[in-house]
Amino acid sequence: MGTFLFDSIVFGPVKSRRLGVSLGINLLPTNQKICSFDCIYCECGWTDSMATLDYPTLSEVEQSLESKLVEMMKTGELPDVITFAGNGEPTLHPEFPSIIDSTITLRDKYCPSAKIAVLSNSTLIHDTHIFESLLKVDQNILKLDSVFPETIEILNQPLYKIEISSLIENLKRFSGRCTIQTLFVKGTFKGKAIDNTTDAEVDAWLKAIQEIKPKDVMIYTIARETPTDTLHKIPLSTLQGIARKVERLGIKTQVSG
């Protein structure tokens, strides 16, 4: 199935299912995906290599964002949120902390009511500099698709081993100043079944959510092209059923079907 890469540093604004009018920032190369995961549902396709010399510089990001914000200010159509997403994992950028500081400054100057969000797969939150930078933004949207190692290996295909207990402990360190984002899907991949909506999967995931105590939870399913054609959307009714279980824990939940 077809996938795509973002071809610029700043893209949009786009209408996000979860965030409203979102102005995107891509800190990764425009010609390849750079990510510590290789999720089988990723709209950007497969992670071919982690080697790159093509990260945009801090100056390039600043100039691109300021130019776009000035343009939007003139038209009176400012974003609801400035979102770090793009062609992979944004926290991999070697200047990520400095870019966050710069973005906050530009946001405060041109659109002070806008939020700043980071969509992250959570793999670098153990790094003190990344952790502290994420605490500066309004919405830390951190991935947790499963707490079963075998499911993560198939679904997220991490480039290095993920210790679930350590990941949960690091998510707990945010003390509620984070959003947990989970994609639910079923299907097969390389002859192995995948379904993170089973009772066992959801019960274990809910236990982790209860421990992490995030500000809120976003649950969704595939909505765009994926690199493999063996995956299936989860019905909205199933997602809503999972959301009700989260809300019984006293945690606000947003569903995108």
C-alpha positions as CSV (number, residue, x, y, z in Angstrom):
1,M,0.0,0.0,0.0
2,G,1.1,3.6,-0.6
3,T,2.8,5.7,2.1
4,F,4.3,9.2,2.0
5,L,7.0,11.4,3.4
6,F,6.7,15.1,4.4
7,D,8.7,17.2,1.9
8,S,9.4,20.2,4.0
9,I,10.3,21.3,7.6
10,V,7.0,23.1,8.2
11,F,3.8,21.6,6.8
12,G,0.2,22.4,6.9
13,P,-1.8,23.7,8.6
14,V,-3.9,20.5,8.6
15,K,-7.0,19.5,10.4
16,S,-5.9,16.9,12.9
17,R,-8.3,14.2,14.1
18,R,-6.9,14.7,17.6
19,L,-5.4,18.2,17.8
20,G,-7.5,20.7,15.8
21,V,-5.8,23.1,13.3
22,S,-2.3,21.8,13.5
23,L,0.9,23.4,12.0
24,G,3.4,20.5,11.6
25,I,7.1,20.6,12.1
26,N,9.2,17.8,10.6
27,L,12.7,17.6,12.2
28,L,13.7,14.6,10.0
29,P,15.1,14.4,6.5
30,T,12.6,15.0,3.6
31,N,13.9,12.0,1.7
32,Q,13.9,9.2,4.3
33,K,12.2,8.1,7.5
34,I,14.4,8.2,10.6
35,C,12.9,6.4,13.6
36,S,13.7,4.1,16.5
37,F,10.6,2.1,15.6
38,D,9.5,0.5,12.4
39,C,5.8,0.3,13.0
40,I,4.0,-1.9,10.6
41,Y,1.1,0.7,10.4
42,C,3.3,3.8,9.8
43,E,2.0,6.2,7.1
44,C,5.6,7.2,6.4
45,G,6.6,3.6,5.4
46,W,9.5,1.5,6.5
47,T,12.6,2.6,8.4
48,D,15.4,1.7,6.0
49,S,18.3,3.3,7.8
50,M,19.1,5.4,10.9
51,A,22.2,6.9,9.2
52,T,21.7,10.5,8.0
53,L,23.5,13.8,7.7
54,D,20.4,15.6,6.5
55,Y,18.7,16.8,9.7
56,P,17.5,20.4,9.2
57,T,19.6,22.8,11.3
58,L,18.3,24.8,14.3
59,S,18.5,27.9,12.2
60,E,16.6,26.3,9.3
61,V,13.8,25.2,11.6
62,E,13.6,28.7,13.2
63,Q,13.5,30.5,9.9
64,S,10.9,28.1,8.4
65,L,8.6,28.3,11.4
66,E,8.8,32.1,11.7
67,S,8.2,32.6,8.0
68,K,5.0,30.4,8.2
69,L,3.7,32.1,11.4
70,V,4.2,35.5,9.9
71,E,2.2,34.4,6.8
72,M,-0.5,32.9,8.9
73,M,-0.7,36.0,11.1
74,K,-1.3,38.1,8.1
75,T,-4.3,36.0,7.0
76,G,-5.7,35.8,10.5
77,E,-5.6,32.0,10.5
78,L,-3.2,31.1,13.3
79,P,-2.9,27.4,14.4
80,D,-4.5,25.8,17.4
81,V,-1.3,23.8,17.9
82,I,2.3,23.5,16.6
83,T,3.0,19.8,16.3
84,F,6.3,18.1,16.1
85,A,5.7,15.0,14.0
86,G,7.0,14.3,10.4
87,N,9.1,11.6,9.0
88,G,9.9,9.6,12.1
89,E,10.8,10.2,15.7
90,P,11.3,14.0,16.4
91,T,13.3,13.5,19.6
92,L,16.1,11.9,17.6
93,H,17.1,15.3,16.2
94,P,20.5,16.2,17.8
95,E,19.3,19.7,18.6
96,F,15.8,18.8,19.8
97,P,16.1,20.6,23.2
98,S,17.3,23.8,21.6
99,I,14.6,23.6,18.9
100,I,11.9,23.3,21.6
101,D,13.2,26.4,23.4
102,S,13.2,28.3,20.1
103,T,9.7,27.2,19.2
104,I,8.4,28.3,22.5
105,T,9.9,31.7,21.9
106,L,8.3,32.0,18.4
107,R,5.0,30.7,19.7
108,D,4.9,33.3,22.4
109,K,5.7,36.1,19.9
110,Y,3.3,35.2,17.1
111,C,0.5,33.0,18.5
112,P,0.6,32.9,22.3
113,S,-2.7,31.0,22.5
114,A,-1.4,28.1,20.5
115,K,-0.3,24.9,22.1
116,I,3.0,23.1,21.4
117,A,2.7,19.3,21.0
118,V,5.2,16.5,20.4
119,L,4.2,13.2,19.0
120,S,6.8,10.7,20.3
121,N,7.2,7.0,20.4
122,S,8.6,7.3,24.0
123,T,11.9,5.5,23.3
124,L,14.1,8.5,24.3
125,I,12.3,9.7,27.4
126,H,14.9,8.1,29.6
127,D,17.4,10.8,28.3
128,T,17.4,13.7,30.8
129,H,17.6,16.4,28.2
130,I,14.7,15.0,26.1
131,F,12.6,14.5,29.3
132,E,13.2,18.0,30.5
133,S,12.4,19.4,27.0
134,L,9.1,17.5,26.8
135,L,8.1,18.9,30.1
136,K,8.3,22.4,28.6
137,V,5.6,21.7,26.0
138,D,1.9,21.8,26.4
139,Q,1.2,18.3,25.1
140,N,3.6,15.4,25.4
141,I,1.8,12.7,23.3
142,L,3.7,9.5,24.1
143,K,3.1,6.1,22.4
144,L,2.2,3.0,24.3
145,D,0.6,0.5,21.9
146,S,1.0,-2.6,24.2
147,V,2.8,-3.7,27.3
148,F,3.4,-7.2,25.9
149,P,7.0,-7.5,24.5
150,E,6.0,-10.0,21.8
151,T,3.3,-7.5,20.6
152,I,5.7,-4.6,20.6
153,E,8.2,-6.7,18.6
154,I,5.6,-7.3,15.9
155,L,3.6,-4.1,15.9
156,N,6.3,-1.5,16.6
157,Q,9.5,-3.4,15.5
158,P,11.8,-1.4,17.8
159,L,15.4,-1.1,16.5
160,Y,16.6,-2.0,20.0
161,K,15.1,-3.9,22.9
162,I,12.4,-2.2,24.9
163,E,12.2,-3.0,28.6
164,I,8.5,-2.5,29.4
165,S,9.0,-2.0,33.1
166,S,11.6,0.7,32.5
167,L,9.4,2.4,29.9
168,I,6.4,2.5,32.3
169,E,8.7,3.9,35.1
170,N,9.9,6.6,32.8
171,L,6.3,7.5,31.8
172,K,5.4,7.7,35.4
173,R,8.1,10.3,35.9
174,F,6.0,12.8,34.0
175,S,3.7,12.8,37.0
176,G,0.6,13.1,34.9
177,R,2.0,15.8,32.5
178,C,1.7,13.6,29.4
179,T,-0.9,12.1,27.1
180,I,-0.7,8.4,26.3
181,Q,-1.5,7.6,22.6
182,T,-2.4,4.1,21.6
183,L,-3.2,2.7,18.1
184,F,-5.4,-0.4,18.1
185,V,-5.2,-2.7,15.1
186,K,-5.6,-6.3,14.1
187,G,-4.3,-8.4,11.3
188,T,-1.2,-10.4,10.4
189,F,2.4,-9.6,9.6
190,K,5.0,-12.1,8.3
191,G,2.7,-15.0,9.3
192,K,2.1,-13.8,12.9
193,A,-1.2,-12.6,14.2
194,I,-1.5,-9.2,15.7
195,D,-4.5,-7.9,17.8
196,N,-3.9,-5.5,20.7
197,T,-7.7,-5.4,21.5
198,T,-7.9,-8.8,23.2
199,D,-9.0,-8.9,26.8
200,A,-5.5,-9.9,27.9
201,E,-3.9,-7.0,25.9
202,V,-6.4,-4.4,27.1
203,D,-6.4,-5.5,30.7
204,A,-2.6,-5.3,30.9
205,W,-2.5,-2.0,29.1
206,L,-5.2,-0.6,31.5
207,K,-3.0,-1.6,34.4
208,A,-0.1,0.3,33.0
209,I,-2.4,3.4,32.3
210,Q,-3.5,3.2,36.0
211,E,0.2,3.3,37.1
212,I,1.2,6.1,34.7
213,K,-1.8,8.3,35.5
214,P,-1.5,10.4,32.4
215,K,-3.4,13.6,31.9
216,D,-5.5,11.9,29.2
217,V,-5.4,9.1,26.7
218,M,-5.9,9.1,22.9
219,I,-7.0,5.9,21.3
220,Y,-7.3,5.4,17.6
221,T,-7.0,3.0,14.7
222,I,-5.5,3.1,11.2
223,A,-7.0,5.8,8.9
224,R,-4.4,6.2,6.2
225,E,-2.3,4.0,3.9
226,T,0.0,1.5,5.7
227,P,3.2,-0.2,4.4
228,T,1.6,-3.6,4.6
229,D,-1.9,-4.5,3.4
230,T,-2.6,-7.2,6.0
231,L,-3.9,-4.8,8.7
232,H,-7.5,-4.0,9.6
233,K,-9.2,-1.1,11.3
234,I,-10.8,-1.6,14.7
235,P,-14.5,-0.7,14.8
236,L,-15.4,2.5,16.5
237,S,-17.6,0.6,18.9
238,T,-14.7,-1.4,20.1
239,L,-12.6,1.7,20.6
240,Q,-15.4,3.3,22.5
241,G,-15.6,0.3,24.7
242,I,-11.9,0.5,25.6
243,A,-12.3,4.2,26.2
244,R,-15.1,3.6,28.7
245,K,-12.7,1.3,30.7
246,V,-10.1,4.1,30.8
247,E,-12.6,6.7,31.9
248,R,-13.6,4.4,34.8
249,L,-10.1,5.0,36.0
250,G,-10.9,8.7,36.1
251,I,-8.8,9.5,33.0
252,K,-10.2,11.6,30.1
253,T,-10.1,9.7,26.8
254,Q,-10.4,10.8,23.2
255,V,-11.4,8.3,20.5
256,S,-10.7,8.6,16.8
257,G,-12.2,5.9,14.7
